[in-house]
Amino acid sequence: MSQDTQRSVPDLLGDLIAQATTLMRQEVQLARAEISENVSSVGTAIGAMAVGGILLLAALVILLQAAVAALVEYAGLPATIAALIVGVVVALAGYIALHGAMRRLKSATLVPHRTATQISRDAEVVKEQIP
């Protein structure tokens, strides 16, 4: 018989425990890497949203002033009514944009799904190895 078939049960259990410990350590490292990747992705998205928002705010102020002036000049509306119409339209557009951004942030999950799946698979393999 070969050397592997003559190993004792305590040796086999010791190897199993050592391999399970190594496996769990690797799974924890994978989970950390996956969470770090997800956090980085969300952070990048938030930063891009902030920069875009600041630039759009400056452009929006100028365009809104032009829209109010156009309503006053071409539609003959009083300045207060023109400003109110433009303000309501912009508030509605802002609500829609904010709602969409919040939905995207909610869909970005920080749960390490790949790691959880792999741990489940590993647990099944360990269960199969135990007599």
C-alpha positions as CSV (number, residue, x, y, z in Angstrom):
1,M,0.0,0.0,0.0
2,S,1.1,3.5,-0.6
3,Q,2.0,6.0,2.2
4,D,-1.2,8.0,1.6
5,T,-3.5,5.0,2.3
6,Q,-1.8,4.2,5.6
7,R,-2.4,7.6,7.2
8,S,-4.2,7.6,10.5
9,V,-7.6,9.2,11.1
10,P,-6.0,11.9,13.4
11,D,-3.6,12.7,10.6
12,L,-6.4,13.0,8.1
13,L,-8.5,15.1,10.4
14,G,-5.5,17.3,11.1
15,D,-5.0,17.8,7.3
16,L,-8.7,18.6,6.9
17,I,-8.6,21.2,9.7
18,A,-5.4,22.8,8.2
19,Q,-6.9,22.9,4.7
20,A,-10.2,24.3,6.0
21,T,-8.4,27.0,7.9
22,T,-6.4,27.9,4.8
23,L,-9.6,27.9,2.8
24,M,-11.4,30.2,5.2
25,R,-8.4,32.6,5.4
26,Q,-8.5,32.8,1.6
27,E,-12.2,33.4,1.5
28,V,-11.9,36.2,4.0
29,Q,-9.2,37.8,1.8
30,L,-11.5,37.4,-1.2
31,A,-14.4,39.0,0.7
32,R,-12.2,42.0,1.7
33,A,-11.1,42.5,-1.9
34,E,-14.6,42.3,-3.2
35,I,-16.0,44.7,-0.6
36,S,-13.1,47.1,-1.3
37,E,-13.9,46.9,-5.1
38,N,-17.6,47.7,-4.4
39,V,-16.9,50.6,-2.1
40,S,-14.5,52.1,-4.6
41,S,-17.1,51.8,-7.3
42,V,-19.7,53.6,-5.2
43,G,-17.2,56.3,-4.2
44,T,-16.3,56.9,-7.8
45,A,-19.9,57.2,-8.8
46,I,-20.6,59.7,-6.0
47,G,-17.6,61.8,-6.9
48,A,-18.6,61.9,-10.6
49,M,-22.1,62.9,-9.6
50,A,-20.8,65.7,-7.4
51,V,-18.6,67.2,-10.2
52,G,-21.4,66.9,-12.7
53,G,-23.8,68.5,-10.4
54,I,-21.5,71.5,-9.7
55,L,-21.0,72.1,-13.4
56,L,-24.6,71.7,-14.3
57,L,-25.6,74.1,-11.5
58,A,-23.6,77.0,-13.1
59,A,-25.0,76.3,-16.5
60,L,-28.5,75.9,-15.1
61,V,-28.5,79.3,-13.5
62,I,-27.6,81.0,-16.7
63,L,-30.1,79.0,-18.8
64,L,-32.9,79.6,-16.3
65,Q,-32.3,83.3,-16.4
66,A,-32.5,83.1,-20.2
67,A,-35.7,81.1,-20.0
68,V,-37.3,83.7,-17.7
69,A,-36.2,86.5,-19.9
70,A,-37.6,84.7,-23.0
71,L,-41.0,84.2,-21.4
72,V,-41.1,87.9,-20.4
73,E,-40.1,89.1,-23.8
74,Y,-41.8,86.7,-26.2
75,A,-44.8,85.5,-24.2
76,G,-45.5,88.9,-22.6
77,L,-45.7,87.3,-19.1
78,P,-44.9,89.3,-16.0
79,A,-41.4,88.5,-14.7
80,T,-42.8,86.9,-11.5
81,I,-45.1,84.5,-13.4
82,A,-42.3,83.6,-15.9
83,A,-40.0,82.9,-13.0
84,L,-42.6,80.8,-11.3
85,I,-43.2,78.7,-14.4
86,V,-39.5,78.1,-14.9
87,G,-39.0,77.3,-11.2
88,V,-41.7,74.6,-11.2
89,V,-40.4,73.0,-14.4
90,V,-36.8,72.9,-12.9
91,A,-38.0,71.6,-9.6
92,L,-39.8,68.7,-11.4
93,A,-36.7,67.9,-13.4
94,G,-34.5,68.1,-10.3
95,Y,-36.8,65.7,-8.5
96,I,-36.7,63.2,-11.4
97,A,-32.9,63.4,-11.5
98,L,-32.5,63.0,-7.8
99,H,-34.9,60.0,-7.7
100,G,-32.9,58.2,-10.4
101,A,-29.6,58.8,-8.6
102,M,-31.0,57.5,-5.4
103,R,-32.3,54.4,-7.1
104,R,-28.9,53.7,-8.6
105,L,-27.2,54.0,-5.2
106,K,-29.7,51.6,-3.6
107,S,-29.0,49.0,-6.3
108,A,-25.3,49.2,-5.7
109,T,-24.8,46.6,-3.1
110,L,-21.8,46.1,-0.8
111,V,-22.5,42.5,-0.1
112,P,-19.8,40.2,-1.5
113,H,-22.0,37.9,-3.4
114,R,-19.2,35.9,-5.1
115,T,-17.6,35.2,-1.8
116,A,-20.8,34.1,-0.2
117,T,-21.4,31.7,-3.1
118,Q,-17.9,30.4,-2.9
119,I,-18.2,29.8,0.8
120,S,-21.4,27.8,0.3
121,R,-19.6,25.7,-2.3
122,D,-16.6,25.1,0.0
123,A,-18.9,24.1,2.9
124,E,-20.5,21.5,0.6
125,V,-17.1,20.1,-0.4
126,V,-16.0,19.9,3.3
127,K,-19.3,18.1,4.2
128,E,-18.6,15.6,1.4
129,Q,-15.1,15.0,2.7
130,I,-16.2,14.1,6.3
131,P,-17.0,10.4,6.6
